[in-house]
């Protein structure tokens, strides 16, 4: 229960920040960014939100039912224009996956460089000691 309350708190924080600060991003996205920042910095421990997030993920299909019901009045429009919708459904996630992969790869390469290569000063010190 604590995890779900914490997730809802970050959702609320993001929604309020979007509304009050007039940020042109959805509140749920700002909340997720704030939660990610809190997890990375250690302000929020993963154990605190893990059980709640797993519960929500397990029942995620229930959250799509209202969306599916809301789309039914537009079935005729969807049938008339399938190509743009299919392209959006395929290319959008594909671009997100590629961009996410590139960012993660860049982060891992940068992290690997920091742990494997000595700093410039340390390299000069080693060459002088030899």
Residue pairs with C-beta under 8 A, 6 or more apart in sequence:
1 52
2 48
2 52
3 48
3 49
3 50
3 51
3 52
3 53
3 55
4 52
4 55
4 56
5 52
6 44
6 48
6 49
6 52
7 35
7 49
7 52
7 53
7 56
10 31
10 32
10 34
10 35
10 38
11 27
11 28
11 31
12 31
13 30
13 31
13 34
14 26
14 27
14 28
14 29
14 30
14 31
14 32
14 33
14 34
15 27
15 28
15 30
15 31
16 27
17 23
17 27
17 30
17 34
18 25
18 26
18 27
18 30
19 27
23 30
35 44
35 49
37 43
38 44
39 46
39 49
71 78
78 85
118 126
